[in-house]
Amino acid sequence: MTKKMSKHSYINRVAAIVSILAIILIFVSCGFETYTPDRGKIISECIDNRQKLIKCAEEVLAYKSDVYISSTDKYPIEDKTINGLYRADVVDGKNKNISAIDSENVRTVLETCGVVSIAANSGKNYSVCEFSCGGSGRYYFGVYYSVTDVPVFLSDFSVELIKSDGGFIYKSSDVTYYTEKIADKLYYYEATY
């Protein structure tokens, strides 16, 4: 015996199916979303503000450890007692020992240069301060300050970059990385993982 569906019930089912399909489409499309940075604008702003970036980089690199810095309005954190700028030590790829900081140099860079976060990496042969300008999922871009004024692959400093056009590249089966010098010790980068 079959039951005849009412018109109202039929409309509700169709609406539910359409809603579910819309949600699936949103999740699927977000996974493939690609941000294309305005490379020229980022480079121009960083050149115009290079003294601010350099002062900030020197301050952050003075920690002499791997650190991640941002603000709670750009990247919220679980610790609700911290409101504003914060610093986290990076240990084994994870943020540890999160604490509030008060730095006019950091605040200025996060407010005026299109930077959303700052990361410093110091090692035996390198010291680099990365100014991330954004990205999504697998695609990232920004600027970094290299103390030795040498271009680097930010995910693995031992990787050898190959000169290409106006910059340097690294390609593997799952990574495409491009970097170019924009001023003394400052480099633009784009990375797809």
Backbone as a ProteinNet text record, in pm:
[ID]
protein_1_A
[PRIMARY]
MTKKMSKHSYINRVAAIVSILAIILIFVSCGFETYTPDRGKIISECIDNRQKLIKCAEEVLAYKSDVYISSTDKYPIEDKTINGLYRADVVDGKNKNISAIDSENVRTVLETCGVVSIAANSGKNYSVCEFSCGGSGRYYFGVYYSVTDVPVFLSDFSVELIKSDGGFIYKSSDVTYYTEKIADKLYYYEATY
[TERTIARY]
84.5	0	89.5	66.7	144.2	63.2	134.9	73.3	98.7	-0.5	15.3	72.1	179.2	245.7	168.9	150.5	81.3	173.1	115.3	190.6	285.9	240.4	321.7	442	421.9	527.1	630	581.5	667.9	758.3	702.4	778.5	884.1	849.1	946.1	1062.8	1035.5	1141.4	1232.9	1174.6	1254.6	1341.3	1285	1360.4	1476.3	1453.3	1558.7	1670.4	1633.5	1733.4	1814.5	1749.4	1818.5	1913.7	1870	1955.9	2079.4	2061.5	2174.1	2270.6	2217.1	2303.3	2379.7	2316.5	2382.8	2497.4	2475.2	2580.9	2697.3	2667.2	2773.6	2851.9	2782.6	2848.6	2939.7	2896.3	2979	3106.2	3093.3	3211	3306.1	3254.7	3339.2	3410	3338.2	3401.3	3504.1	3484.6	3583.6	3714.2	3705	3824.6	3908.2	3848.5	3921.4	3939.9	3903.3	3911	4056.7	4082.3	4216.4	4214.5	4300.9	4315.9	4426.4	4402	4506.6	4542.6	4661.3	4698.4	4722.3	4702.7	4738	4887.1	4967.7	5112.6	5170.8	5129.2	5180.6	5149.1	5027	4986.2	5065.5	5081.1	5156.6	5300.7	5363.4	5502.5	5514.2	5424.1	5427.2	5412.3	5314.3	5293.7	5414.7	5475.5	5591.3	5713	5731.2	5841.7	5818.7	5694.9	5662.9	5681.6	5663.3	5671.1	5790.9	5893.9	6004.8	6075.3	6085.7	6151.4	6070.8	5938	5851.6	5868.5	5871.5	5890	6025.3	6129.5	6263.9	6271.7	6217.1	6217.3	6141.3	6027.1	5947.1	6024.7	6083.8	6159.3	6274.7	6346.9	6460	6412.8	6299.8	6244.1	6201.4	6132.5	6083	6199.8	6298.7	6414.1	6499.7	6487.9	6561.8	6515.9	6398.7	6354.8	6448.2	6522.7	6619	6555.1	6429.5	6360	6252.8	6195.8	6087.6	5960.2	5900.5	5780.1	5675.8	5551.9	5437.7	5371.6	5339.1	5278.7	5160	5051.8	4935.8	4855.1	4731.7	4641.9	4511.7	4443.1	4320.7	4210.7	4216.6	4114.6	4143.3	4269.2	4302.3	4296.7	4351.1	4347.8	4312.9	4184.8	4142.5	4209.7	4227.1	4286	4191.2	4215.5	4128.5	4138.7	4257.1	4278.3	4211.1	4094.3	4016	4069.8	4172.8	4232.9	4327.8	4364	4450.7	4363.8	4373.5	4297.2	4393.1	4422.3	4517.1	4632.5	4752	4870.7	4910.2	4954.8	5006.2	5122.2	5199.4	5315.9	5304.1	5343.8	5348.2	5482.6	5543.8	5664.5	5622.1	5696.2	5664.5	5757.3	5694.6	5768.8	5709	5791.2	5745.1	5623	5623.7	5515.7	5388.2	5388.8	5268.9	5297.3	5193.6	5206.8	5196.2	5297.6	5302.8	5330.5	5301	5333.1	5283.4	5155.3	5097.1	5089.8	5136.9	5134.1	5107.1	5050	5023.2	5155	5162.8	5279.9	5232.7	5321.8	5293	5408.5	5382.6	5487.3	5428.4	5476	5429.3	5471.3	5591.9	5639	5548.6	5515	5427.9	5289.7	5235.6	5101	5095.5	5195.6	5200.4	5200	5281.6	5289.3	5156.5	5095.9	4968.8	4854.3	4867.1	4760.1	4779.4	4903.6	4924.9	4980.3	5029.7	5100.3	5027.6	4903	4829.4	4873.9	4947.7	5000.7	4898.9	4878.6	4784.3	4855.8	4980.1	5058.5	5206.6	5287.4	5432.7	5492.9	5592.7	5660.9	5810.8	5884.4	6030	6090	6191.1	6265	6412.8	6480.7	6624	6695.2	6800.7	6879.6	7026.3	7107.9	7252.3	7295.2	7232.9	7275.1	7172.8	7065.3	6961.6	6883.9	6827.7	6730.9	6634.6	6507.7	6406.4	6283	6223.6	6097.7	5994.8	5891	5786.2	5668.2	5621.4	5502.1	5395.2	5306.3	5202.9	5093.9	5061.5	4956.9	4826.4	4822.7	4697.6	4713.1	4598.6	4594.4	4473.7	4464.1	4351.5	4386.1	4369.6	4389.8	4530	4557.5	4688.2	4768	4716.4	4781.5	4812.8	4939.1	4981.8	5071.8	5073.1	5157.5	5191.2	5298.4	5340.6	5480.8	5548.7	5683	5765.6	5894.2	5981.2	6108.3	6166.4	6291.2	6398.7	6504	6613.9	6738.1	6784.7	6899.5	7020.9	7041.9	7157.6	7130.6	7011	6970.9	6980.5	6939.6	6938.7	6795.5	6745.7	6610.8	6605	6492.3	6476.5	6337.9	6327.3	6198.8	6156.3	6049.1	6011.3	5975.2	5938.7	5902	6020.9	6131.6	6250.5	6370.9	6445.1	6556.1	6670.7	6671.3	6778.5	6752.3	6630.6	6595.5	6669.6	6722.2	6789.8	6687.7	6683.1	6592.6	6660.3	6578.9	6629.5	6591.2	6689.3	6663.3	6565.9	6463.9	6362	6304	6304.9	6253.1	6307.2	6221.3	6265.2	6286	6279.2	6290.2	6348	6297.3	6345.6	6225.9	6239	6128.9	6177.7	6081	6099.3	5971.2	5985.6	5869.2	5896.1	5792.1	5794.1	5657.3	5630.2	5501.2	5384.1	5407.4	5296.4	5321.1	5430.4	5461.8	5506.8	5453.5	5503.5	5531.5	5653.6	5696.1	5769.3	5736.5	5802.5	5840.6	5959.2	6001.8	6084.5	6077.4	6157.9	6198.3	6315.7	6366.5	6292.2	6243.6	6173.4	6246.8	6337.7	6421.7	6531.9	6632.2	6737.3	6675.9	6707.3	6664.5	6515.2	6436.7	6292.9	6257.7	6176.7	6138	5987.4	5927.8	5788.1	5786.3	5679	5667.1	5522	5506.5	5377.6	5405.7	5320.2	5339.4	5207.3	5209.8	5093.1	5139.1	5067.4	5101.5	4995.8
-115.9	0	122.8	213.8	336.6	451.1	535.9	652.9	771.7	848.9	965.7	1080.3	1142.8	1250.7	1380.9	1456	1584.5	1682.6	1784.1	1885.8	1957.9	1986.6	2056.7	1970	1841.8	1749	1736.7	1731.2	1721.7	1845.6	1963.6	2089.3	2091.8	2046.6	2043.3	1949.6	1834.7	1740	1798	1858	1919.9	2031.4	2113	2222.4	2166.9	2057.2	1995.6	1941.7	1876.1	1821.3	1933.4	2039.7	2154.2	2215.9	2228.4	2284.6	2198.3	2068	1975.9	1984.7	1988.5	2000.5	2132.6	2239	2369.9	2365.8	2304.1	2293.6	2210.6	2099.2	2015.4	2094.7	2168.4	2249.8	2354.3	2416.8	2517.3	2452	2336.3	2269.5	2223.9	2169	2122.3	2240	2347.5	2461.5	2528.6	2530.1	2589.5	2511.5	2382.1	2299.9	2329.2	2380	2407.9	2557.4	2636.7	2781.2	2824.8	2913.5	2965.5	3116.7	3162.9	3306.9	3352.1	3456.1	3513.9	3647.7	3655.4	3780.1	3890.6	4010.9	4124.9	4148.7	4071.5	4071.7	4212.7	4289.4	4425.8	4512.8	4501.2	4581	4540.5	4408.8	4361.3	4411	4395.8	4439.6	4590	4666.8	4812.6	4854.6	4794.9	4829.9	4792.6	4678.8	4636.5	4723.7	4764.5	4855.6	4989.9	5042	5168.6	5161.1	5042.5	5025.2	4940.7	4933.8	4842.9	4872.9	4999.4	5031.4	4976.7	4983.1	4926.7	4774.9	4710	4565.5	4524.3	4597.8	4565.1	4581.6	4691.3	4711.2	4599.8	4562.3	4454.2	4322.7	4292.5	4167.8	4160.6	4268.2	4269.2	4245.1	4303.3	4281.8	4135.7	4081.3	3943.7	3844.2	3867.3	3777.3	3783.8	3891.8	3904.6	3801.2	3739.4	3632.6	3512.3	3499.9	3391.9	3253	3245.3	3115.2	3122.2	3007.3	3003.8	3050.9	3157	3213.5	3243.9	3249.7	3287.8	3404	3510.6	3629.7	3673.9	3710.1	3765.6	3845	3873.5	3941.5	3863	3876.1	3798.4	3839.9	3960.9	3997.7	3936.1	3902.2	3837.1	3685.3	3631.3	3487.6	3466.8	3446.5	3424.9	3302	3305.1	3192.7	3151	3032.7	2980.4	3059.6	3109.2	3183.1	3320	3331.8	3456.3	3566.3	3535.8	3640.8	3727.4	3677.6	3754.2	3820.1	3951.1	4027.7	4124.5	4101.8	4187	4104.4	4160.5	4092.7	3975.1	3868.4	3754.8	3689.5	3617.9	3545.1	3400.5	3308.6	3166.9	3110.4	3031.4	2959.8	2844.8	2822.2	2712.7	2595.6	2486.7	2367.8	2248.9	2181.5	2067.6	2103.5	2222.5	2266	2308.3	2313.3	2352.4	2476.4	2561.2	2681.2	2644.9	2682.8	2654.1	2784.3	2786.1	2899.4	3032.2	3040.4	3161.3	3269.5	3388.4	3499	3631	3724.1	3857.1	3931.5	4014.3	4099.9	4242.3	4335.6	4475.7	4528.7	4546.2	4590.4	4685.8	4805.6	4904.4	4864.6	4808.4	4765	4657.1	4556	4447.8	4502	4582.3	4640.2	4719.3	4800.7	4882.6	4796.3	4691.4	4604.5	4531.3	4481.8	4409.3	4502.6	4631	4725.2	4795.3	4810.1	4893.1	4821.2	4701.1	4638.2	4519.2	4495.8	4382.5	4248.8	4250.1	4129	4073.2	3940	3877.6	3802.2	3760.3	3694.2	3706.4	3683.9	3695.2	3568.4	3513.4	3394.8	3414.2	3382.5	3392.8	3254.6	3229.3	3104.2	3137.7	3086.8	3110.6	2976.2	2965	2842.5	2876.3	2773.1	2790.6	2877.3	2856.2	2925.9	3025.4	3049.8	3138.2	3203.9	3317.7	3385.7	3455.8	3416	3465.9	3505.8	3617.4	3662.1	3670.4	3588.6	3581.8	3669.9	3747.5	3831.4	3774.1	3692.2	3629.2	3730.9	3739.3	3832.2	3760.9	3629	3557.1	3426.3	3369.5	3242.8	3163.4	3043.6	2958.7	2814	2732.7	2589.6	2551.5	2550.4	2507.2	2619.9	2739.2	2848.1	2963.7	3007.1	3113.7	3211.9	3336.5	3438	3545.9	3617.2	3724.8	3769	3816.2	3871.8	3815.5	3800.6	3763.9	3847	3860.3	3932.2	3826.9	3829.4	3734.1	3807.9	3776	3844.3	3836.3	3722.1	3704	3752.7	3806	3855.6	3747	3624.9	3509.9	3458.4	3429.1	3373.8	3233.5	3200.1	3068.3	3011.7	2879.9	2811.3	2804.5	2872.7	2889.1	2759.8	2656	2530.1	2437.2	2462.7	2378.8	2458.6	2513.2	2602.1	2530	2397.5	2323.6	2302.9	2333.8	2315.9	2418.3	2370.6	2460.1	2516.6	2648.4	2716	2730	2728.9	2741.9	2878.8	2948.6	3080.3	3067.1	3153.9	3148	3286.6	3334.7	3467.5	3571.7	3641.8	3746.6	3698.3	3565.3	3517	3377.4	3300.6	3166	3074.2	2948.6	2854	2724.8	2653.6	2515.2	2442.5	2327.3	2245.4	2101.7	2039.3	1894.9	1843.6	1718.2	1661.7	1727.4	1782.6	1842.8	1986.3	2048	2184.8	2267.9	2388.6	2487.9	2614.2	2663.6	2778.9	2877	3004	3109.2	3220.6	3278	3391.6	3486.1	3614.7	3714.1	3826	3879.7	3989.9	4117.5	4191.4	4316.8	4438.2	4415.7	4521	4449.7	4523	4459	4381.9	4253.2	4160.6	4130.1	4184.8	4157.2	4082	3975.5	3889.6	3863.8	3864.2	3824.4	3674.2	3604.9	3460.4	3419.8	3310.9	3244	3095.2	3022.8	2879.5	2805.8	2695.2	2606	2468.5	2415.3	2283.8	2182
0	0	0	-92.1	-101	-44.8	18.5	78.8	-11.7	-39.6	-124.8	-40.4	-93.2	-21.7	-45.8	61.8	46.7	-24.1	-84.3	-157	-62.9	57.9	157.5	197.1	219.4	256.4	143.5	19.9	-96.7	-105.9	-87.4	-93.8	15.7	135.9	246.3	215.2	156.5	120.1	13	-87.4	-193.9	-135.9	-48.8	13.9	96.3	168.8	249.1	159.5	51.1	-41.7	-106	-147.7	-207.7	-106.1	18.5	123.8	144.6	151.2	170	51.9	-68.4	-186.8	-187.1	-143.7	-136.9	-36.3	77.7	179.7	126.1	61.5	3.3	-100.5	-184.6	-286.9	-224.1	-116.6	-47.8	5.9	74.8	129.2	20.1	-86	-195.8	-261.8	-287.4	-354.9	-267.2	-135.4	-45.8	-50.1	-68.3	-75.4	-197.7	-303.2	-425.6	-450	-351.7	-367.5	-381.8	-472.4	-493.1	-477.4	-391.5	-375.6	-468.9	-540.8	-622.9	-559.7	-503	-436.8	-538.3	-495.5	-578.8	-554.8	-626.6	-609.2	-614	-713	-728.2	-607.5	-556.5	-440.3	-315.6	-294.4	-178	-185.7	-300.8	-317.1	-296.6	-356.6	-342.7	-196.5	-125.1	16.1	100.6	70.4	148.3	120.8	-2.3	-32.8	35.6	27.6	93.8	244.6	302.8	448.4	491	407.8	436.7	568.5	606.5	734.3	851.9	842.3	946.6	951.8	835	829.7	887.8	853.6	902.2	1053.5	1107.1	1252.9	1322.8	1267.2	1324.2	1317.6	1202.6	1186.4	1286	1300.2	1393.9	1536.8	1573.8	1708.2	1727	1630.1	1641	1639.1	1555	1548.6	1675.3	1752	1878	1981.5	1961.6	2052	2043.4	1933.5	1910.2	1921.4	1881.7	1878.5	1770.9	1738.3	1640.9	1709.7	1656.6	1717	1610.4	1656.2	1573.3	1645.4	1570.4	1630	1545.5	1612.6	1544.5	1646.5	1611.6	1704.8	1712	1822.8	1842.6	1745.9	1690.3	1591.7	1454.5	1425.6	1297.4	1310	1418.9	1445.9	1593.2	1623.2	1762.3	1823.8	1953.5	2026.3	2138	2194.3	2299.3	2428.3	2460.9	2585.6	2576.2	2636	2627.3	2719.1	2800.5	2883.1	2800.5	2681.6	2592	2486.5	2479.1	2381.2	2313.4	2188.9	2117	2066	2072.1	2020.1	2108.3	2044.1	2120.7	2047.8	2126	2076.1	2121.2	2033.8	2069	2026	2112.9	2074.6	1984.3	1877.4	1786.8	1821.3	1868.2	1907.9	1832.4	1754.2	1673.4	1590	1533	1444.5	1514.9	1647.4	1722.4	1806.3	1821.6	1903.3	2051.3	2128.4	2272.7	2346.9	2474.4	2561.2	2503.4	2477	2419.8	2527.3	2490.6	2585.9	2513.6	2587.1	2531.6	2516.5	2413.8	2396.4	2370.2	2394.4	2367.4	2282.8	2154.4	2063.5	1960.6	1962.3	1864.9	1723.2	1709.1	1576.8	1518.2	1597.7	1551.5	1519.8	1609.4	1589.7	1459	1434.2	1312.9	1187.4	1185.2	1067.8	1046	1153.4	1139.9	1097.7	1126.8	1092.6	958.6	911.6	792.6	670.3	684.9	573	513	549.6	494.9	550.2	659	720.3	819.5	816.9	910.7	1022.1	996.4	1101	1068.3	1171.5	1159.2	1217.9	1151.1	1202.4	1187.3	1292.7	1287.3	1300.6	1220	1225.7	1229.9	1330.1	1343.1	1351.5	1276.2	1277.1	1269.2	1253.4	1249.1	1131	1013.9	892.6	839.6	913.3	862.1	975.8	946.6	1033.1	939.4	947.7	855.8	935.1	895.6	955.4	842.9	853.8	751.5	789.5	693.8	709.6	616.9	671.5	590.6	558	430.1	386.1	354.4	371.2	352.6	280.5	247.5	178.7	223.1	170.1	205.5	179.3	280.5	264	225.7	96.6	47.8	-16.8	-23.8	-95.9	-2	1.1	92.2	19	65.4	3.5	104.7	77.3	166.1	134.2	237.9	226	341.2	320.1	431.4	429.4	548.8	571	594.3	512	523	571.3	692.1	750.4	658	594.6	505.6	363.6	338.9	207.6	100.7	139	49.1	40.5	-81.2	-92.9	-34.5	29.4	91.1	61.8	74.6	73.1	219.4	255.2	394.4	466	394.1	458.5	482.2	414	429.2	381	474.8	440.6	370.9	371.4	305.3	155.9	111	-29.9	-116.2	-228.3	-322.5	-420.3	-428.4	-520.9	-657	-762	-898.2	-951.9	-1009.7	-1067.2	-1183.7	-1185.5	-1290.5	-1311.8	-1433.6	-1467.9	-1371	-1299.2	-1207	-1066	-1042.1	-905.9	-898.6	-802.5	-776.8	-754.6	-796	-778.8	-715.1	-660.8	-616	-652.2	-715.8	-751.3	-714	-660.4	-636.8	-677.8	-650.6	-691.4	-619.8	-500.4	-426.6	-379.5	-422.5	-379.2	-499	-507.3	-601.5	-520.8	-530.3	-449.6	-539.8	-524.9	-601.5	-504.9	-522.4	-440.9	-527.3	-495	-567.1	-472.4	-497.5	-415.8	-454.1	-352	-379.7	-323.1	-229.3	-171.7	-94.1	-48.5	29.6	145.4	151.2	256.6	259.3	166.3	161.3	32.7	48.9	-62.3	-59.2	-177	-192.5	-213.3	-166.5	-192	-216.1	-290.1	-310.4	-297.9	-225.9	-208.2	-220.2	-293.1	-304.7	-257.3	-158.7	-100.6	-136.1
[MASK]
+++++++++++++++++++++++++++++++++++++++++++++++++++++++++++++++++++++++++++++++++++++++++++++++++++++++++++++++++++++++++++++++++++++++++++++++++++++++++++++++++++++++++++++++++++++++++++++++++

